[in-house]
Amino acid sequence: MKNLFSVKDKVIVITGSTQGLGLSFAEGFATAGASVVINGRDQNKVNQIVDKIRTAGGAAFGYAFDVCDRAKVEESVQKIEDEVGPIHALVNNAGIHRRAPLEELSYEDWSTVIDVNLNSVFYISQCVFRHMKNRNHGKIINITSLNAEAARPTISNYCAAKGGLKMLTKSMATEWGPHNIQVNAIGPGYFMTDLTKKLVNDPNFDQWVKSEVPLNRWGKPEELIGTAIYLASDASNYVNGHTIYVDGGWQASL
């Protein structure tokens, strides 16, 4: 019987995959037999991750480009299609924070966070869609956040972007579903990464996270991989327009 969860030899593009959760997604897909396309703005970092994955026995390719540069996005997507192969799945993971109280938040920090976390998903997904449409097949996975559902002080720009991404996911699923393209999202809870080290090491914040999560701990990056593989595989062919929250039960508990 066919392995419904197989992503073997599939080309998976992961934006913002030189560190953090993006890197974890890349390593997980590579271990599962996929050909992963590493992306970041720094070519040296991209090359280092490609080498790391290849040394571990995986298939990896690197393309450095800014996901907010529409011309570069279009050019890079075409290169990936020509040089690596048909893109089976796109994981829109690139994201940033710019923290400030709402009344003090600069327009630059507002627009930069919206551009990276929301607008870039529109740019690259639209480019990838044109290729997927011709094949009548494809998967798009957007990485949202718990902050698509609930806000915290000093991250209004991030909350707005992730809330918008939740609805963009539904819009993509609605319009692109007729072309046999499934678009879903993953909403991570609080995960331990290099980028969250400062929060993990803050005793008050650490205690707050553990008190809010029924599992009473932070998530491990590798605990996101199974959900990503599921959404990129044939096992999810009739799943469309949903956000799966991988949050240890954070939303289930008051």
C-alpha positions in Angstrom: 0.0 0.0 0.0 1.2 3.5 -0.8 2.7 5.5 2.1 0.3 8.4 2.4 2.8 10.3 4.5 5.7 10.1 2.1 7.5 13.2 0.9 10.4 11.2 -0.5 12.1 13.0 -3.5 9.6 15.9 -3.3 10.9 19.4 -3.6 10.1 21.5 -0.5 10.9 25.2 -0.4 11.2 26.6 3.1 11.6 30.4 3.5 13.7 31.7 6.3 15.3 28.3 6.9 18.8 29.1 8.1 17.8 29.2 11.7 15.1 28.6 14.3 11.9 26.7 13.3 12.7 27.1 9.6 15.9 25.1 10.0 14.1 22.5 12.1 11.5 22.1 9.3 14.3 21.8 6.7 16.2 19.1 8.7 12.9 17.2 9.3 11.9 17.2 5.6 15.4 16.2 4.6 15.4 13.3 7.1 12.1 12.2 5.6 13.7 12.0 2.1 12.6 15.3 0.6 14.8 17.6 -1.4 14.8 20.8 0.6 15.4 24.3 -0.7 17.1 26.4 1.9 16.4 30.2 1.8 17.7 33.2 3.7 19.2 36.6 2.8 22.8 35.6 3.7 24.4 33.4 1.0 27.1 32.2 3.4 24.5 31.0 6.0 22.4 29.4 3.3 25.5 27.5 2.1 26.4 26.4 5.6 23.0 24.9 6.2 23.0 23.2 2.8 26.4 21.6 3.6 25.1 20.6 7.1 22.1 18.8 5.6 24.1 17.1 2.8 26.8 15.9 5.3 24.0 14.3 7.3 22.9 12.4 4.1 20.0 14.7 3.0 19.3 16.4 -0.3 19.5 20.2 0.0 19.8 23.2 -2.3 20.4 26.8 -1.4 18.9 30.0 -2.8 19.6 33.3 -1.1 17.0 36.0 -1.7 14.9 38.5 0.2 11.3 37.3 0.4 10.2 41.0 0.3 11.9 41.7 -3.1 9.3 40.8 -5.6 11.6 40.7 -8.6 14.1 38.5 -6.8 11.3 36.2 -5.6 10.0 35.6 -9.1 13.5 35.1 -10.5 14.4 32.6 -7.7 11.2 30.6 -7.9 11.8 30.2 -11.7 15.4 29.1 -11.0 14.3 26.5 -8.4 11.8 25.1 -10.8 14.4 24.9 -13.6 17.4 23.7 -11.5 16.0 21.6 -8.7 12.6 20.5 -10.0 8.9 21.1 -9.7 8.0 22.6 -6.3 5.8 20.2 -4.5 5.3 22.2 -1.3 6.1 25.8 -0.2 6.5 26.4 3.5 6.2 30.2 4.2 8.2 30.4 7.4 10.2 33.7 7.1 9.2 36.1 9.9 10.6 38.9 12.2 9.6 40.8 15.3 10.0 44.5 16.0 8.7 45.1 19.5 7.3 48.4 21.0 4.2 49.6 22.8 1.5 50.4 20.2 1.5 54.2 20.9 5.3 54.3 20.4 5.6 51.9 17.4 7.2 53.6 14.4 5.6 53.3 11.0 8.9 51.7 9.7 8.7 48.9 12.3 5.0 48.4 11.6 5.4 48.2 7.9 8.6 46.0 8.0 6.9 43.4 10.1 3.7 43.4 7.9 5.9 43.2 4.8 8.0 40.2 6.0 5.3 38.3 7.9 2.4 38.8 5.5 3.1 40.6 2.2 6.0 38.3 1.4 3.8 35.3 1.7 1.5 36.8 -1.0 4.5 37.5 -3.3 6.1 34.1 -3.2 2.9 32.1 -3.0 1.5 33.8 -6.1 4.7 33.0 -8.0 4.8 29.3 -6.9 1.0 29.0 -7.6 1.5 29.7 -11.2 3.7 26.7 -11.6 1.6 24.5 -9.3 -1.5 25.5 -11.3 0.0 24.1 -14.5 0.6 20.8 -12.8 -2.8 20.8 -11.1 -1.1 19.9 -7.8 0.7 21.5 -4.9 0.8 22.2 -1.2 1.3 25.5 0.6 1.9 25.7 4.3 1.9 29.1 6.0 3.5 29.4 9.5 1.3 31.6 11.6 1.2 31.9 15.4 -0.9 31.8 18.5 -0.9 35.6 18.0 -3.2 35.1 15.1 -5.8 34.4 17.9 -4.7 36.3 20.9 -2.6 39.5 21.4 0.2 40.4 23.8 1.6 43.8 24.6 4.3 45.3 22.4 3.7 43.1 19.3 0.7 44.6 17.7 2.4 44.6 14.3 3.2 40.9 14.6 -0.4 40.1 15.8 -1.9 42.0 12.8 0.4 40.2 10.4 -0.3 36.8 11.7 -4.0 37.4 11.9 -3.9 38.6 8.3 -2.0 35.4 7.4 -4.7 33.3 8.9 -7.3 34.8 6.6 -4.9 34.8 3.6 -4.5 31.1 4.2 -8.3 30.7 3.9 -8.4 32.9 0.8 -5.7 30.9 -0.9 -7.5 27.7 -0.1 -10.8 29.0 -1.4 -9.4 30.3 -4.7 -6.7 27.8 -5.4 -8.5 24.6 -4.2 -10.1 24.1 -7.7 -6.6 23.6 -9.0 -5.9 20.8 -6.5 -3.7 22.9 -4.4 -4.2 22.6 -0.6 -3.3 25.6 1.5 -3.1 25.2 5.3 -1.2 26.8 8.2 0.6 25.7 11.3 0.3 27.9 14.4 3.2 27.1 16.7 2.9 27.8 20.4 6.0 28.6 22.5 9.0 26.7 21.3 12.6 26.7 22.5 14.9 28.0 19.8 17.9 30.2 19.6 15.6 33.1 18.9 13.5 32.6 22.1 16.5 31.9 24.4 16.1 35.3 26.0 12.4 34.5 26.9 13.2 31.0 28.1 15.9 32.4 30.4 13.5 35.0 31.8 12.1 33.3 35.0 8.9 35.2 35.0 8.1 34.6 31.3 9.2 31.0 31.5 6.8 30.4 34.4 4.0 32.2 32.6 4.4 29.9 29.5 4.5 26.8 31.6 1.4 27.9 33.6 -0.5 28.5 30.4 0.4 25.3 28.6 -1.3 22.1 29.9 1.8 20.1 29.1 3.6 22.5 31.4 6.6 23.0 29.2 7.9 24.7 26.1 7.7 22.9 22.7 10.8 21.4 21.1 11.3 22.4 17.4 11.3 18.8 16.2 7.7 18.5 17.5 6.5 20.6 14.6 7.9 18.3 11.9 5.2 15.7 11.9 2.5 18.2 11.3 4.5 19.8 8.4 5.1 16.4 6.8 1.4 15.6 7.1 0.3 18.8 5.4 2.9 18.3 2.6 1.9 14.7 2.0 -1.0 12.9 0.3 -2.4 12.2 3.7 -3.8 15.7 3.8 -5.2 15.9 0.3 -8.7 16.8 1.5 -7.5 19.2 4.2 -7.8 22.7 3.0 -7.9 26.2 4.6 -7.2 25.2 8.2 -4.7 26.3 10.8 -3.4 23.5 13.0 -2.1 24.8 16.3 0.8 22.9 17.7 0.7 24.6 21.1 0.7 21.9 23.9 -3.0 22.7 24.5 -2.5 26.4 25.1 -5.8 27.3 23.4 -7.7 24.5 25.0 -7.3 25.8 28.5 -8.5 28.9 30.4 
